[in-house]
Amino acid sequence: MRKFVKVNETVITPLEPRRVDILGNECLLDVRFVESHSETGNWLYEYEVIGEVGKVERFLNRLRDIERKRDVR
């Protein structure tokens, strides 16, 4: 029986909860919304991501790619 190492990672991003939830489901992770706050007119959302090490890293990479594409627009 194999046991996988699970990690908790805190992520702060401007992406709205709906998008982050979809991305978390695609990466087979548990994503929990923690809080949101506004800084200079832009909203920032804090999430707690729980899952296997490699899956969390993949999630973070995809999240940063989406943020970069969003900033280019």
C-alpha positions as CSV (number, residue, x, y, z in Angstrom):
1,M,0.0,0.0,0.0
2,R,1.4,3.3,-1.1
3,K,1.0,6.4,1.0
4,F,1.3,9.8,-0.6
5,V,2.7,12.9,1.1
6,K,0.0,15.6,1.4
7,V,0.9,19.2,1.8
8,N,-1.0,22.4,2.7
9,E,0.0,25.4,0.6
10,T,-1.4,28.9,1.1
11,V,-2.0,30.8,-2.1
12,I,-2.9,34.5,-2.6
13,T,-4.0,35.4,-6.1
14,P,-6.3,37.9,-7.9
15,L,-8.2,35.0,-9.6
16,E,-11.8,34.6,-8.5
17,P,-12.9,31.6,-6.5
18,R,-14.9,30.0,-9.4
19,R,-11.8,29.8,-11.6
20,V,-9.5,28.5,-8.8
21,D,-12.0,25.9,-7.9
22,I,-12.2,24.6,-11.5
23,L,-8.4,24.5,-11.7
24,G,-8.2,22.7,-8.3
25,N,-10.7,20.0,-9.6
26,E,-8.6,19.5,-12.8
27,C,-5.5,19.0,-10.7
28,L,-7.3,16.6,-8.3
29,L,-6.8,18.9,-5.2
30,D,-8.8,20.2,-2.4
31,V,-9.0,24.0,-2.5
32,R,-10.5,25.9,0.4
33,F,-11.3,29.6,0.2
34,V,-10.0,31.4,3.2
35,E,-10.6,35.2,2.8
36,S,-10.7,38.0,0.3
37,H,-9.6,41.6,0.7
38,S,-9.3,44.7,-1.6
39,E,-6.0,46.4,-2.2
40,T,-6.0,49.6,-4.2
41,G,-9.2,48.6,-6.0
42,N,-8.1,45.1,-6.9
43,W,-9.4,42.1,-5.0
44,L,-7.0,39.4,-3.7
45,Y,-8.2,36.0,-2.6
46,E,-6.5,33.7,-0.2
47,Y,-6.8,29.9,-0.6
48,E,-5.5,26.8,1.1
49,V,-4.6,24.0,-1.3
50,I,-4.3,20.5,0.0
51,G,-2.9,17.6,-2.0
52,E,0.0,15.5,-3.1
53,V,3.3,17.4,-3.6
54,G,3.6,17.1,-7.4
55,K,-0.1,17.9,-8.0
56,V,0.2,21.1,-5.8
57,E,3.3,22.2,-7.8
58,R,1.5,21.6,-11.1
59,F,-1.5,23.6,-9.8
60,L,0.7,26.5,-8.8
61,N,2.4,26.5,-12.2
62,R,-0.9,26.5,-14.0
63,L,-2.2,29.2,-11.7
64,R,0.7,31.5,-12.4
65,D,0.3,30.9,-16.2
66,I,-3.3,32.0,-16.0
67,E,-2.3,35.1,-14.0
68,R,0.3,36.0,-16.6
69,K,-2.2,35.6,-19.5
70,R,-4.7,37.7,-17.5
71,D,-2.1,40.5,-17.0
72,V,-1.3,40.6,-20.7
73,R,-4.8,41.5,-21.7
